[in-house]
Amino acid sequence: MHSLDAALTEQLRVAAREVLAKRPGTALELSGIRRRIEHDKIVDFAYSDRELRGAVAVLIDMEQVKIANGALGKSEYFSATAAGILAFERGQ
């Protein structure tokens, strides 16, 4: 699979944020974010787990998403922050 261009990478970030912002208080693993993106048909292009993880990492750096580790293992759970929810609601 080839790498996404900048426009598609941005669309993937927006899609990941949308999934999390629509579910405030809910934390999802990366696989859960992917399932929601695909189920809701938010994007119409193929992307890798690495690209999705990169998109979420940028959202973490922007403080729009936070990460929590599972209590019994290395599972990572992602949820929208207040800033992420407001950015989604404002269409930013």
N, C-alpha and C positions, 0 to 999 in steps of 0.2 A: 504494500500500500504506500502511496506517495504521501508526503506531508501536506497538511492543509495550508492554503495561502492565508494571508492576514485577514481577509474579509470572512472566510469560513471559520477561522480560529475565533474571531470576535463573535460570530453567530453562535458558536459552541459555548463560549463564556456566558453569553446572554441566556442561552437555553438552560445551562446548569443553574444559573442564578434564578431563573424563572421557576424551575422545579422546586428549589429550596424555599424561595420567597412565598410561593403559594401554599407552603406547609409550615408556617411559623411554629416553632417549638418542636418540630420533628427533625430528627437526625437520620440521615441516610448514608449507607455505604456507597462507594463509587458505583457498584453494580446496580444499586437502587436508583441512583440518578440516571444511569443509562437506560434502565427499564422505563422510567417515567418519560424521558425524552423520546424514546421509541414508541411507547404506548400513545402518548399525546401527539405524536408526529410533529414535534417542534422544529426539527431540522430534517432536510431531505437529502443528506449526503452521508457517506460512510466516514467513520473516524475510529481511531484506535483508542484503547484504554489509556495509553501514554498521552495521547492528545487531550483526552477528557481530563486526566489527572493534571496536565499542564494548565488547562483552562481553569480548573478549580484552584490550583496553586496561585494563579494571578488574582483570583477573587479573594483568596486568603490574604495575599499581600495588600490588596486594596481595602481590607477589613470589612468586606461585604459577606464573607463566609468565615465561619470558625470551624475548627477541627477538634474532635475529642477522640481519645483512644478508648477502646473497650476495656472494661475492668479486668477481664480475664485473658487478654491476649493482645495481639498487635492490630486488631481490627480498627479501622479509622472510620469515624462517623462525621458527616458534614452537615452543618445547618446554617441558615441565613442569619446574619446579624441584623440589628435594627437598621444600620446603614444600607445593607443589601436589600431589605424589604422596601425601604423608602426609595432607593434608586430604581427598583423594579416598578413600584407604583407610579413613579414620576416619569418612567420611560427613558431613564438615563442610561 
